[in-house]
Amino acid sequence: MSEQLSSEQTESIYFNPWDESFRANPYPHYKPLLVGPPRILDMGYKFALAARYADARAVLMDPATFSSVQPKGMGFDEQAMLLGDAPTVLGSDPPVHTRLRRLVSRDFTPRRISQLEPRIRAIASGLIEAAARKGEFDVMRDLANPLPVMVIAELLGVPPERYEQFKHWSDKVIESDNTPPGMPMPEEVKRAAAELNEFFASEIERRRKNPGVDLVSALVAHHEADAETLSAGELLAFAVLLLLAGNETTTNLIGNGMLALGRHPAAMVALRSNPAGLKPAIEEMLRYDGPVQATFRTTTRECEVGGTRLDAGVGVFVIVAAADRDPAQFPEPERFDITRTPNDHLAFGEGIHFCIGAPLARLEASIAFETALKRFPNLKLKNPDAPLVYKGSYFLRGLSSLAMAT
């Protein structure tokens, strides 16, 4: 049976990803979770909170015990079905995950990603120059929102005139995470998901007739020619997932990272004089205020995590953003240190589900920061004391806007 916590232990914590104020600043609420074994909450369903680095990593490294398949009956059924019922690399376990990862990896390769660098630089430069001409710079509106969606859209072979529509669909589907368990999904979210699915289904059909050099065409070609390939549903699910995950996480990395730099002017000065320092700086941005706050698993059997016994069928919030501020792993975890080393954060996950798009996210972020810092030599927060508004969901933490003076 699961360990029972004392009332004092339970009252000392607050975890509610559907509370807007909690989402705005969850970090103070993480600190109590880093002391003692994982807590178990009952919000109509039993959830464990794996927040310590060792506990979070142990869960992520054990897919046999902690399943990524979304279970039915936990209140998330409608969210799980928004984009269809085909398995994805994100929501499957071996052997299904092994097969899917192998099939998508042969086309979503480091070589394909590296070939995007000149185009990413051109897009970033164009966006920054457009902001300079306006005489004002909102990081989210002018750079962090458009850059990743434009890159992903080009990778998928989507025409430029659809970029804004893509972003709208992406934002709406991600907002589905804000619907509490068991509550009906907003109609606008369901409509966005349906339109997104319909768009990619038609694009896949178009590539069958007129293939190009894009990733969807490559996946379709394998689908037509190979004995072992993605099914039509799996191909559609991967294209949709790539848009959602590849776009929003990089957007939030750029926004959260620029906020951290704005709050630490000495770090910004250091990077401007030494662009080579961007690589470790981006790793610290990922650790300090990661674009992904948590992921979810479900126990397949009775087990133990960090001293807490869990029954089979218990949900586990793996709070990677809390783990990345665990003092047992990171000295002075509340300090933003762009030279931190080692920096073995969990922002991209761990184990078999380590983010397949991590190289692309790192490349885009590096180019975005390099371009902005070079073009705007006096960049700083426009209103350092202004309240921040966060959009999207708890799981994918990102700002609505971030005004900076140039």
HELIX and SHEET records of a PDB file:
HELIX    1   1 SER A    7  GLU A   11  1                                   5    
HELIX    2   2 GLU A   20  ALA A   24  1                                   5    
HELIX    3   3 TYR A   27  TYR A   30  1                                   4    
HELIX    4   4 LYS A   31  LEU A   34  5                                   4    
HELIX    5   5 TYR A   53  LEU A   60  1                                   8    
HELIX    6   6 ASP A   77  ALA A   80  1                                   4    
HELIX    7   7 VAL A   96  SER A  105  1                                  10    
HELIX    8   8 PRO A  110  SER A  114  1                                   5    
HELIX    9   9 GLU A  117  LYS A  134  1                                  18    
HELIX   10  10 VAL A  139  VAL A  139  1                                   1    
HELIX   11  11 MET A  140  ALA A  144  3                                   5    
HELIX   12  12 PRO A  146  LEU A  156  1                                  11    
HELIX   13  13 PRO A  160  ARG A  162  5                                   3    
HELIX   14  14 TYR A  163  ILE A  174  1                                  12    
HELIX   15  15 GLU A  175  ASN A  178  5                                   4    
HELIX   16  16 GLU A  187  LYS A  209  1                                  23    
HELIX   17  17 LEU A  215  ALA A  225  1                                  11    
HELIX   18  18 ALA A  232  ARG A  263  1                                  32    
HELIX   19  19 PRO A  265  SER A  273  1                                   9    
HELIX   20  20 PRO A  275  GLY A  277  5                                   3    
HELIX   21  21 LEU A  278  TYR A  288  1                                  11    
HELIX   22  22 VAL A  320  ALA A  323  1                                   4    
HELIX   23  23 GLY A  351  HIS A  353  5                                   3    
HELIX   24  24 ALA A  358  ARG A  375  1                                  18    
SHEET    1   A 5 ARG A  39  ASP A  42  0                                        
SHEET    2   A 5 LYS A  46  ALA A  50 -1                                        
SHEET    3   A 5 GLY A 315  VAL A 318  1                                        
SHEET    4   A 5 THR A 295  THR A 299 -1                                        
SHEET    5   A 5 PHE A  66  SER A  67 -1                                        
SHEET    1   B 3 PHE A 137  ASP A 138  0                                        
SHEET    2   B 3 ALA A 403  ALA A 405 -1                                        
SHEET    3   B 3 LYS A 380  LEU A 381 -1                                        
SHEET    1   C 2 CYS A 303  VAL A 305  0                                        
SHEET    2   C 2 THR A 308  LEU A 310 -1                                        
SHEET    1   D 2 TYR A 390  GLY A 392  0                                        
SHEET    2   D 2 ARG A 397  LEU A 399 -1                                        
END                                                                             
